[in-house]
Amino acid sequence: MELSPDLLRQAHYWMRLARALDDRGTFLYKQSKIVGGYFSQIGHEAVSVGAALALGPDDVVAPLHRDLGCYLARGITPQRILAQFMGRATGVSGGRDANLHGMGDLRLGIVGFISHLPASLPVAVGMAQAFALKGEHRVAMAFYGDGASSQGLTHEALNWASVFHLPVVFICENNQYAYSTPLSRQMNIANIADRAAGYGMPGVVVDGNDLAAVYRAAHEAVKDARAGGGPTLIECKTMRMRGHAIHDNMAYVPHELLAEWEHRDPISLLEEHMRGIGLLDDAGLSVLLAHIEAELDDAQTFAEESPFPDPASLRDGVYA
């Protein structure tokens, strides 16, 4: 399946916006304008955008802290994201958090996540089961990492989804390191997707830095789930190009490994392809990057001028 020019342009915009927003967030953090920690998603743009674009408007998705492109593609604006980072009342969580944690918006079909991964997986499975029980042709998608693949909740979620033949797509972002633990110290198999056979579901391995490969796999899995074919596990092999969080200098990662993956940057690969088929040139790229920087300037102004939450609203939205 060839991706249409419109889809490629759309994906390129979201990936470039995610990269620029990530860089802007790092810059603002170093200026002490961001509250709390900061997590970079550089290297994950093709996974988050490619998978998100395969969903329909009524589907739901549970992204993680390296899926900035997914949040953007599903409709959360840079204004709301930067306000979220700065702990402002106009942020996605209304100032209740200050990074991508809890950044959900059910009006956009986005389920917020918590730090303990893979807690989003059973939630997505529960939503998929609700779709099945109601006879709705909707699909749930959930992201998790290679480290989370070793957690018990992952087994429970995948097993339940398979037993009940639920319309859910699992996206495993294999970025080689669970914080500082390399993949070889976590498991003794070549592919995380090989585990799918044990649950009785298809397991697909794709190049997570290839936007088209991610989109094709996700598109087929979503289409199959919507048609009643049950769940699919897609393993996207990629690399986390910065530390676990901004405080992490990645001293445990071999320099040659990072250099190898840097040559396979997902945005560079997409732009090379687009140039080859006449969809992108230097002038067009310059215009796009200038537009994105202006968009982020406006978003930053919005966030900085937004108020902090009213202390009187402290108990709003708290349930026990």
Steps between C-alpha positions, in 0.01 A plus 500: 500500500648829387438798725322787327676835455248663738567241769877540462477878528274469803734253669801717420337804660409314821846344527676833446265672745562230762879533458490879522265494799731254674797731440299800620407312816864416569595866452224620734595241760857634504354847553315365807165574336382139510382352827613149593692262275522487123495200268626511141337302219767561235535185292140390556325733254430240232349259753269747671386679184480195275288303746277795588418576136372144455215561747154627419345806667284290735782268609691541827871497571712478813838663419802532727764761580691445173195529277479876461416460132195293589362766733549764231351293218194421713433869558673626814650835404853624573340776712341248734813284509737784593247623758499144634880501524487830691230382741246760383124484532467491120706181479340168417479396866412851619827536687466169685814368337789655313605256230339238278382299801125526528475682168180337385197648328213257449329749267790430262509129579823529700541307825748659742766279654681472830866431571455133577523334163323312350192606701337637183476157337217353710314832475517483121390136512205598718398767252531252214279258691243775546504561124445128438215472753326805353547381144697815410749478215768686691860406576726564799875543465754495782874570506756339728877458510745213498545526876124495558479184289653313794230614744212281610233745387619458143438125516157549655395763245620311191359170623158648581484683167575180312264277699209736436609591145493871573555789256827629644843568348809481720795717392825395668764772465822304527757777552773263623518625861259485795650802670860369528431129447588379150266264320747211523472512879121485488424210266658220303297526181566685177164676479248605761230434240597131505308480827176572316477137387470395865186709529353382172521832320703631205839649583657743254851649506560829319774758467383762747697771319315439174177701503348303213578163659341603829193644331445195279524258792275710722251558219467127434471420871234766555306386194515138614393588856208708373386211282493262798843345452615559856820653637845543346839567660727728296861535610663820372878481527647844563744681729457752778744770390509686830500391862210344685427853623687826472712423808637181337825540305476153339858411598396134495420506124793424264580801282526284190144374554364854514703595193356203311143600579569868434567408138149354492316800642127452423449856376806488276385168352153638425637819348741303283207298368286810443782672312542192285138509383485878458295586808767705679782740416718742697268795448194306613680369807614849596144629477369213714765544770438876516126436534559252782731736688239777474235256622714409800577866575126564521452190712776604740350849537161344570646268764709768673205738518265231632421502874597233745200304633294661775591336835129496580455240222744259664236234564329532164512177300625293794317174557538242774 
